[in-house]
Amino acid sequence: MPITKVTRNYQITIPAEIRKALGIKMGEYLKVELRGDEIVIKRIDKEWPSIDLGRDFSPEDIEENIRKALSEASKWEV
């Protein structure tokens, strides 16, 4: 059974064999649940829309991107 260590910033690294077995890639989102005295981490199929940072944004563009992100976030289970 793989072991991981909690860093001083309270972060953990998912062991390579677990990442490979589940196909977890950098940038993906994971859901973290507490079940009694266990921490359960699950893959979720959520992705924030990307923004082309090389272009100029109008205030309307910014508001629209915020609306889209909040709409997507409201669908997530908490």
C-alpha positions as CSV (number, residue, x, y, z in Angstrom):
1,M,0.0,0.0,0.0
2,P,1.5,3.4,-1.0
3,I,2.1,6.0,1.7
4,T,2.2,9.7,1.3
5,K,3.2,12.5,3.6
6,V,1.4,15.7,4.5
7,T,3.6,18.8,3.8
8,R,3.9,21.9,6.0
9,N,1.2,23.5,3.7
10,Y,-1.1,20.5,4.4
11,Q,-0.7,19.2,0.9
12,I,-0.3,15.5,-0.2
13,T,1.1,13.9,-3.3
14,I,-1.0,11.1,-4.8
15,P,1.5,8.2,-5.4
16,A,2.3,7.5,-9.0
17,E,0.9,4.0,-9.1
18,I,-2.5,5.4,-7.9
19,R,-2.4,8.3,-10.4
20,K,-1.6,5.9,-13.2
21,A,-4.3,3.3,-12.2
22,L,-7.0,6.0,-12.2
23,G,-5.6,8.1,-15.1
24,I,-5.4,11.2,-13.0
25,K,-3.7,14.0,-14.9
26,M,-2.3,17.4,-13.8
27,G,-5.0,20.1,-13.6
28,E,-7.9,17.7,-13.0
29,Y,-10.2,18.3,-10.1
30,L,-10.8,15.8,-7.3
31,K,-13.6,15.7,-4.8
32,V,-12.6,15.2,-1.2
33,E,-15.0,13.6,1.3
34,L,-14.8,12.7,5.0
35,R,-16.3,9.3,5.9
36,G,-16.0,8.7,9.6
37,D,-12.2,8.8,10.2
38,E,-11.3,8.2,6.5
39,I,-10.6,10.7,3.7
40,V,-12.0,9.7,0.4
41,I,-10.7,11.3,-2.8
42,K,-12.7,10.8,-6.0
43,R,-12.1,11.9,-9.6
44,I,-14.7,14.2,-11.0
45,D,-15.4,15.3,-14.6
46,K,-15.4,19.1,-14.0
47,E,-13.3,21.5,-16.0
48,W,-13.2,25.3,-15.6
49,P,-13.4,27.1,-19.0
50,S,-10.1,28.4,-20.2
51,I,-9.5,32.0,-21.0
52,D,-7.2,33.3,-23.7
53,L,-5.1,35.6,-21.6
54,G,-3.4,37.1,-24.7
55,R,-6.4,39.2,-25.7
56,D,-8.0,42.3,-24.3
57,F,-11.2,41.8,-22.3
58,S,-14.1,44.3,-22.1
59,P,-15.9,44.6,-18.8
60,E,-18.8,42.7,-20.4
61,D,-16.4,39.8,-21.3
62,I,-15.1,39.7,-17.7
63,E,-18.7,39.6,-16.4
64,E,-19.7,36.9,-18.8
65,N,-16.7,34.7,-17.8
66,I,-17.5,35.2,-14.1
67,R,-21.2,34.3,-14.7
68,K,-20.1,31.1,-16.6
69,A,-17.7,30.1,-13.8
70,L,-20.2,30.7,-11.0
71,S,-22.9,28.8,-12.9
72,E,-20.5,25.8,-13.3
73,A,-19.4,26.0,-9.6
74,S,-23.0,26.0,-8.4
75,K,-23.5,22.6,-10.0
76,W,-20.8,21.1,-7.9
77,E,-21.7,19.0,-4.8
78,V,-20.4,20.4,-1.6
